[in-house]
Amino acid sequence: MALPEVTTDAGAAAARLLATAIGNVERVPSFAGNRVFKASTGAGEIYLKFGAAEATAAEHAALSVAAQLGIPVPTVAAVDLDGKLTGSPCIATYQVDGQPMSGDEPLFSEVAPLLERLHRVEVNGFGQLALAEDGGLRGEDSSWLVTLQRRTHAARLAVGAGLVPGPLVDAVAAAVEAQPWGALEGSRLVHGDFHPRHVYADHGQITAIIDWGDATAGDPDYDIARILHSALLRSNLSSAIAIAAKAVPLSQRDMDPRRLRTLLTYAAVFILWSMHGELEGGAPWPPWWPIQTKALERVLDALATTL
């Protein structure tokens, strides 16, 4: 099914899905493989996210699990998982209150108990989520190492397209091979793209954690690594570690060298996986690539200092 490209198509799809009059519609930035539109309705602003069927179903299931755990997430207005109404699988959610966080706020530490709840959820398998036969979630890979290798190797296509230097991908692959992944005990549900901009707050309260499209079965520290990565882009390593540490319980805030190497390796894998996603989705916005290459260099430089 083709994803909607223009606001008129998205508005018509929204009207069918929500069975209500639709006002202004605008397209908003999103991952290249999705289409996201903001639509005005009598019940408030609603975001419509169109994507592939399996990914949409998995995201909806992850949202449902998080909501059942008492984690604040966007309220689902309607879904069309098979795309029969909207022309493409779609999740419609109400706009959340507040503004995205930076991670510098003292309030950001309140994400720690929320993530802890999420990370207690056991999932069979590793990697990209899919729906199991019983309606639950499962990972599509046999081991966490397979997931990390898959996400690293996926960037080889971007190397072939001249979008990222091959030696950087080689360095990430070597870092993955050097880690003792056998110590990972089981697979847990992780957000998969957990950075402060995906956490909204209003009047001193966290109102929502958004964008669950990258939810993954794996190591909870993958979420902490994404925070470290986002903070490292604008600060030094020690400051980035301090921001990432806010997202874990006090008893788990020791960032010893071994754990730090793991976090930085995850951050590098995340960047390569993002590159794969952008290339697969059409490789939009050429300036994105040198920005992410620079980010990867920064993470690998930090990783080298921990060896």
Steps between C-alpha positions, in 0.01 A plus 500: 500500500634843409557751779321835462726772365277808511283656768179461299543122494585493872200720581263274309645194674462668839137584430425136417691365800367744758154548349518873566563825321869577448638853502856599422742220409877532487779253448757483778859361495531126551716198427529451126304174504193662656270790426372710791235770474345733756127556461262735677172352622222611731652276768845658469817452300566145382812344350459234233794269443492287184743211453550133417243257640731292722680805641171680566354199681814460712506870589134490600564195719801666666292811570231283655748318724655827616158650577402192701817547706395855589764656277365825354470462124294674232132406517394296198202653321460225240696238309474342157751218514415354161455831318151418372361838608801722451676335205807425713536365857463790740503596867326822604597651836400816681756776542672481838528788744823688562833531328785258425774482760873553452625264769655785697189550714493351852156363406663276239606264781134402535530295182704246700206323670303510175777332305549253782138387462542460126827313533343239727286374212647173371484432126578182311769551239709808425501795265219640289157440652220305340171364626509147637220252428346572841486872422800583717836634388803303387841584361590373156864399573643201686753701704595855590831460318312413181293818541805719548680339207194539279465869588869562441518309173190678368706819464720335235242609243557861605875445460439371150295809425785723613303638795724382787869398506556124512770513772247646744267205447798265535584663834146448630502137385827444688355662813195272483720191466712609798212511749400199719134486395453157650464669840161644398234317699185485292332756281298797626276758338686821419377821338774485238534875435492645848642851499381805695312653204265203514412582862241775549437693820258765615469686834763287670364163383596257226195486274605247237771291344441507126612322182497126570569396143849370584396290801738206525556176689844507658721660761348785708833682476423557131258773616761650732750498213265704282486767771879495528530535124262797482678676789845430357413697188486824699724443801811320621501135602476559875199731458334254265551219751339712771191559285469132408538401866184693585299239312596205720428429868757626751619146566590454131675829426854367512641558151814290532726470191354167393143629508602823331656305213174312461297821498724665242491188283120505512503870409714428194275213394197725539651756261572234238150358534359850452710538187358177366148620570554831325652333194222241485243777529645696210810672647336845537661830601868469396633710797383223738780267395808709591333592830454134588849410376643766733289360784634152431858629504429670833364181654789290369752753632337474844505121474873509423567692823342220707718219360 
